[in-house]
């Protein structure tokens, strides 16, 4: 809901204000990226990361090939005025798996602000999760995930996607919460991002989700 998102953005904004812009084309020269969100916003951790609908989707998508999954990445991405198109990529390219194959990563992007065609709503290539490793997206295959603040999208780690151009004067913020198989190394080192002194104050469910858990 907008009320929850307002609370989350209020908790994250001091960190985003201090975050520098990126230093490369892929991360964005006019984009701010802030990670380790489970320690920066309690509301995000307890209301969004463990949202029953989200975990229900993850159960269906991931538990066929693992005993448990983890919250692998938590990043707020604020795309600024004049940012260019990000290269289309797959989130599971972090791992050396061939495509198509069973999904190892499922990502959610929550709209911290309205996402429009003008301000950089995420580019996605529907159907690309079925492609092999030779095929590359063509511009005509790309659509944008336009959605109002407080909404979320789910996409497979094998689906091509990327940030888009922001033609407005305001930052557009998307909150990326990515989940991966429990036997894979997490993209974000949660034991540093959320050390024991912080993790001990989280709910048991969130503790397990960020990795304070053993995969059988």
DRENDO-1510 file (C-alpha; in Angstrom, 1 decimal, always signed):
<recs>
REC; n; res; u; v; w
REC; 1; UNK; +0.0; +0.0; +0.0 .
REC; 2; UNK; +1.0; +3.6; -0.4 .
REC; 3; UNK; +1.1; +4.1; +3.4 .
REC; 4; UNK; +3.6; +1.3; +3.8 .
REC; 5; UNK; +5.7; +2.5; +0.9 .
REC; 6; UNK; +5.7; +6.1; +2.3 .
REC; 7; UNK; +7.0; +4.6; +5.6 .
REC; 8; UNK; +9.7; +2.6; +3.8 .
REC; 9; UNK; +10.8; +5.5; +1.6 .
REC; 10; UNK; +10.9; +7.7; +4.7 .
REC; 11; UNK; +13.3; +5.2; +6.3 .
REC; 12; UNK; +15.4; +4.9; +3.2 .
REC; 13; UNK; +15.6; +8.5; +2.0 .
REC; 14; UNK; +18.4; +9.6; +4.4 .
REC; 15; UNK; +20.6; +6.8; +3.0 .
REC; 16; UNK; +19.6; +7.6; -0.6 .
REC; 17; UNK; +20.4; +11.3; +0.0 .
REC; 18; UNK; +24.0; +10.3; +1.0 .
REC; 19; UNK; +24.4; +7.8; -1.8 .
REC; 20; UNK; +26.7; +9.0; -4.7 .
REC; 21; UNK; +25.8; +8.4; -8.3 .
REC; 22; UNK; +27.2; +5.4; -10.1 .
REC; 23; UNK; +30.5; +5.4; -11.9 .
REC; 24; UNK; +29.8; +3.3; -14.9 .
REC; 25; UNK; +27.3; +2.8; -17.7 .
REC; 26; UNK; +25.8; -0.4; -16.3 .
REC; 27; UNK; +25.2; +0.9; -12.8 .
REC; 28; UNK; +24.2; +4.3; -14.2 .
REC; 29; UNK; +26.1; +7.6; -14.1 .
REC; 30; UNK; +22.9; +9.4; -12.9 .
REC; 31; UNK; +21.6; +6.6; -10.8 .
REC; 32; UNK; +21.9; +6.0; -7.0 .
REC; 33; UNK; +22.0; +2.5; -5.7 .
REC; 34; UNK; +21.8; +1.7; -2.0 .
REC; 35; UNK; +21.9; -1.9; -0.7 .
REC; 36; UNK; +21.7; -3.7; +2.7 .
REC; 37; UNK; +18.1; -2.6; +3.0 .
REC; 38; UNK; +17.1; -5.0; +5.8 .
REC; 39; UNK; +19.2; -3.0; +8.2 .
REC; 40; UNK; +18.1; +0.4; +6.8 .
REC; 41; UNK; +14.4; -0.1; +6.9 .
REC; 42; UNK; +12.6; -2.3; +9.4 .
REC; 43; UNK; +9.4; -1.7; +7.6 .
REC; 44; UNK; +10.8; -3.0; +4.4 .
REC; 45; UNK; +12.1; -6.1; +6.1 .
REC; 46; UNK; +9.0; -7.0; +8.0 .
REC; 47; UNK; +6.3; -5.8; +5.6 .
REC; 48; UNK; +7.8; -6.3; +2.1 .
REC; 49; UNK; +10.5; -8.9; +2.2 .
REC; 50; UNK; +8.4; -11.5; +4.1 .
REC; 51; UNK; +5.0; -10.4; +2.5 .
REC; 52; UNK; +2.8; -13.6; +2.4 .
REC; 53; UNK; +2.0; -13.1; -1.3 .
REC; 54; UNK; +5.7; -12.8; -2.2 .
REC; 55; UNK; +6.8; -15.8; -0.2 .
REC; 56; UNK; +3.9; -17.8; -1.6 .
REC; 57; UNK; +5.2; -17.1; -5.1 .
REC; 58; UNK; +8.7; -18.0; -4.1 .
REC; 59; UNK; +7.5; -21.2; -2.6 .
REC; 60; UNK; +5.9; -22.2; -5.9 .
REC; 61; UNK; +8.8; -21.0; -8.1 .
REC; 62; UNK; +11.8; -22.2; -6.1 .
REC; 63; UNK; +11.1; -25.0; -3.7 .
REC; 64; UNK; +11.0; -27.7; -6.4 .
REC; 65; UNK; +14.8; -27.5; -6.5 .
REC; 66; UNK; +15.8; -26.5; -2.9 .
REC; 67; UNK; +14.8; -27.0; +0.7 .
REC; 68; UNK; +14.8; -23.2; +1.4 .
REC; 69; UNK; +15.6; -20.0; -0.4 .
REC; 70; UNK; +17.2; -16.8; +0.8 .
REC; 71; UNK; +16.9; -13.1; +0.3 .
REC; 72; UNK; +19.8; -12.6; -2.0 .
REC; 73; UNK; +19.8; -9.0; -2.9 .
REC; 74; UNK; +18.2; -5.9; -1.5 .
REC; 75; UNK; +18.8; -2.7; -3.4 .
REC; 76; UNK; +17.0; +0.7; -3.8 .
REC; 77; UNK; +17.7; +2.0; -7.3 .
REC; 78; UNK; +16.9; +5.7; -7.9 .
REC; 79; UNK; +17.2; +6.7; -11.5 .
REC; 80; UNK; +17.9; +10.4; -12.0 .
REC; 81; UNK; +17.1; +12.9; -14.7 .
REC; 82; UNK; +18.9; +12.2; -18.0 .
REC; 83; UNK; +19.8; +8.6; -17.2 .
REC; 84; UNK; +20.3; +6.5; -20.3 .
REC; 85; UNK; +19.1; +2.9; -21.1 .
REC; 86; UNK; +20.7; +0.2; -19.0 .
REC; 87; UNK; +22.0; -2.8; -20.9 .
REC; 88; UNK; +19.4; -5.6; -20.9 .
REC; 89; UNK; +20.6; -8.5; -18.7 .
REC; 90; UNK; +19.6; -11.5; -16.7 .
REC; 91; UNK; +19.8; -11.6; -12.9 .
REC; 92; UNK; +20.9; -15.3; -12.9 .
REC; 93; UNK; +24.0; -14.5; -15.0 .
REC; 94; UNK; +25.7; -14.2; -11.7 .
REC; 95; UNK; +25.8; -18.1; -11.8 .
REC; 96; UNK; +27.3; -20.3; -14.6 .
REC; 97; UNK; +24.0; -22.0; -15.6 .
REC; 98; UNK; +22.9; -22.6; -19.2 .
REC; 99; UNK; +19.5; -21.5; -20.5 .
REC; 100; UNK; +16.8; -22.6; -20.6 .
REC; 101; UNK; +16.9; -24.3; -17.2 .
REC; 102; UNK; +15.0; -24.4; -13.9 .
REC; 103; UNK; +14.8; -20.9; -12.3 .
REC; 104; UNK; +17.4; -20.3; -9.6 .
REC; 105; UNK; +16.6; -16.7; -8.9 .
REC; 106; UNK; +13.2; -14.8; -8.8 .
REC; 107; UNK; +13.3; -11.0; -8.4 .
REC; 108; UNK; +10.6; -8.6; -7.2 .
REC; 109; UNK; +10.8; -4.9; -7.9 .
REC; 110; UNK; +8.6; -2.6; -5.8 .
REC; 111; UNK; +7.6; +0.8; -7.0 .
REC; 112; UNK; +9.0; +3.3; -4.4 .
REC; 113; UNK; +7.5; +6.0; -6.7 .
REC; 114; UNK; +5.2; +5.9; -9.6 .
REC; 115; UNK; +7.0; +4.1; -12.6 .
REC; 116; UNK; +6.0; +5.6; -15.9 .
REC; 117; UNK; +7.3; +5.4; -19.5 .
REC; 118; UNK; +8.7; +8.9; -19.0 .
REC; 119; UNK; +10.6; +8.4; -15.7 .
REC; 120; UNK; +12.3; +5.1; -16.4 .
REC; 121; UNK; +9.9; +2.2; -15.6 .
REC; 122; UNK; +11.9; -1.0; -15.8 .
REC; 123; UNK; +12.4; -2.5; -19.3 .
REC; 124; UNK; +11.4; -6.2; -19.6 .
REC; 125; UNK; +11.4; -8.8; -22.4 .
REC; 126; UNK; +8.4; -11.1; -21.9 .
REC; 127; UNK; +9.2; -14.7; -22.9 .
REC; 128; UNK; +12.9; -14.3; -22.8 .
REC; 129; UNK; +13.1; -16.8; -19.8 .
REC; 130; UNK; +12.6; -19.5; -22.4 .
REC; 131; UNK; +15.5; -18.4; -24.6 .
REC; 132; UNK; +18.8; -20.2; -25.0 .
REC; 133; UNK; +22.1; -18.4; -24.4 .
REC; 134; UNK; +22.6; -17.4; -28.0 .
REC; 135; UNK; +19.5; -15.3; -28.5 .
REC; 136; UNK; +19.6; -11.6; -27.6 .
REC; 137; UNK; +16.7; -9.2; -27.2 .
REC; 138; UNK; +15.7; -6.8; -30.1 .
REC; 139; UNK; +14.5; -3.4; -29.3 .
REC; 140; UNK; +11.0; -4.2; -30.6 .
REC; 141; UNK; +10.6; -7.0; -28.0 .
REC; 142; UNK; +11.0; -4.7; -25.0 .
REC; 143; UNK; +8.1; -3.3; -23.0 .
REC; 144; UNK; +8.1; -1.2; -19.8 .
REC; 145; UNK; +6.7; -2.3; -16.4 .
REC; 146; UNK; +4.5; +0.8; -15.8 .
REC; 147; UNK; +3.0; +0.7; -12.4 .
REC; 148; UNK; +1.9; +3.0; -9.5 .
REC; 149; UNK; +3.8; +3.6; -6.3 .
REC; 150; UNK; +3.4; +0.7; -3.9 .
REC; 151; UNK; +3.0; -2.0; -6.6 .
REC; 152; UNK; +5.4; -4.8; -7.3 .
REC; 153; UNK; +6.4; -7.0; -10.3 .
REC; 154; UNK; +7.9; -10.5; -10.2 .
REC; 155; UNK; +10.2; -11.7; -12.9 .
REC; 156; UNK; +12.4; -14.8; -13.4 .
REC; 157; UNK; +16.1; -14.5; -13.1 .
REC; 158; UNK; +16.5; -15.7; -16.6 .
REC; 159; UNK; +14.3; -12.9; -18.1 .
REC; 160; UNK; +16.1; -10.0; -19.8 .
REC; 161; UNK; +15.4; -6.6; -18.2 .
REC; 162; UNK; +17.1; -3.3; -17.4 .
REC; 163; UNK; +16.6; +0.2; -16.2 .
REC; 164; UNK; +15.2; +2.8; -18.6 .
REC; 165; UNK; +15.7; +6.4; -19.5 .
REC; 166; UNK; +14.4; +9.1; -17.1 .
REC; 167; UNK; +13.1; +12.2; -19.0 .
REC; 168; UNK; +11.6; +13.8; -15.9 .
REC; 169; UNK; +13.2; +16.1; -13.3 .
REC; 170; UNK; +12.5; +13.7; -10.4 .
REC; 171; UNK; +14.2; +10.5; -9.3 .
REC; 172; UNK; +12.3; +7.3; -9.9 .
REC; 173; UNK; +12.9; +4.7; -7.2 .
REC; 174; UNK; +12.5; +0.9; -7.5 .
REC; 175; UNK; +13.2; -1.4; -4.6 .
REC; 176; UNK; +14.8; -4.7; -5.8 .
REC; 177; UNK; +14.3; -7.7; -3.5 .
REC; 178; UNK; +15.8; -10.8; -5.1 .
REC; 179; UNK; +15.4; -14.4; -3.8 .
REC; 180; UNK; +17.6; -17.3; -4.7 .
REC; 181; UNK; +18.0; -21.0; -4.1 .
REC; 182; UNK; +19.3; -21.7; -0.6 .
REC; 183; UNK; +22.3; -23.7; -1.9 .
REC; 184; UNK; +23.6; -20.7; -3.9 .
REC; 185; UNK; +25.8; -18.0; -2.5 .
REC; 186; UNK; +23.8; -14.8; -2.1 .
REC; 187; UNK; +24.5; -11.9; -4.3 .
REC; 188; UNK; +24.7; -9.6; -1.3 .
REC; 189; UNK; +26.7; -10.7; +1.8 .
REC; 190; UNK; +23.9; -10.5; +4.3 .
REC; 191; UNK; +26.2; -11.4; +7.2 .
REC; 192; UNK; +28.1; -8.1; +6.7 .
REC; 193; UNK; +25.1; -6.1; +5.4 .
REC; 194; UNK; +23.0; -7.3; +8.4 .
REC; 195; UNK; +25.5; -8.5; +11.1 .
REC; 196; UNK; +24.4; -10.6; +14.2 .
REC; 197; UNK; +24.1; -7.5; +16.4 .
REC; 198; UNK; +21.4; -6.2; +14.0 .
REC; 199; UNK; +20.0; -9.5; +12.9 .
REC; 200; UNK; +19.1; -10.6; +16.4 .
REC; 201; UNK; +16.4; -7.9; +16.5 .
REC; 202; UNK; +14.7; -9.1; +13.4 .
REC; 203; UNK; +11.7; -11.5; +13.3 .
REC; 204; UNK; +12.7; -15.2; +13.1 .
REC; 205; UNK; +11.2; -15.5; +9.6 .
REC; 206; UNK; +13.4; -12.6; +8.3 .
REC; 207; UNK; +16.5; -13.9; +10.1 .
REC; 208; UNK; +16.1; -17.2; +8.3 .
REC; 209; UNK; +15.3; -15.5; +5.0 .
REC; 210; UNK; +18.5; -13.4; +5.0 .
REC; 211; UNK; +20.6; -16.6; +5.6 .
REC; 212; UNK; +20.7; -17.3; +9.3 .
REC; 213; UNK; +19.7; -20.8; +8.4 .
REC; 214; UNK; +21.3; -24.0; +7.1 .
REC; 215; UNK; +20.4; -25.6; +3.8 .
REC; 216; UNK; +20.1; -29.4; +4.3 .
</recs>
